[in-house]
């Protein structure tokens, strides 16, 4: 049995390269399943803004896996 400690990075993408807004949108919408419109209402933003944040976050995450 291994005594190596498991970290959150072992279970999901490394979100450290995202801005606070990108990270918040990504976690809410992609990891927790909140709808874009619902998250937009909750954060007093437009759905298009949330869509842009998610697109930028996903692009950064894809670039980080290359």
N, C-alpha and C positions, 0 to 999 in steps of 0.2 A: 504494500500500500504506500502511495506517495504522500509525503508530508508537505508538498508544495501548496502554498496558499493560492486559492482561486480568487481572481478579481473580476470586477464587472466587465472589464475589457474582454475577458475570456468568453463572455456570453453575448456580446452585441458589438455594434460598430463603435469606433472611437469618435466620440462627439466633441472632443476637445478643440478641434479645428473650426468649429462653427461659432458664429456670433451668438450672443445670448438669445436674440430673437429667433434665429434659425433653429437653435437647439430647442427652445420652448415649443416652437411650431412642430418640429420633427417629433419630439417626444409625445406631444398631445395627439397629433394626427396619425402618425405612422406607428408608434409603439402602443399608444393607449386607445386608438380607434375613434377618437373624437372627430366628428365631421368638420370639414373646412369652414363651412358657414357657421356652425355652432361655435367653433373656436374664434372665428372672426368677431361674432357678436360678443362673446365673453371677454375679448381683449380690446374691444372698441376699434377694430380695424376692418378694412374691406376684405371680402373674400379673395379678391385678386392679389392683395398684398400678402395674404397667407400663402396663396399659390406660388407667388414669387419666392417667398422665404423657403418653402418646401423644395422648389426647383433648385435654388442655390445650394441648399443643404445637401440634397441628393447628389448634385454634381460634385461638390467637395468630397462627399463620402466615397463616390465612385473613383475619383482621382486618387484618393488615399489608399485604395486597394490595389492600385496598379504597381 
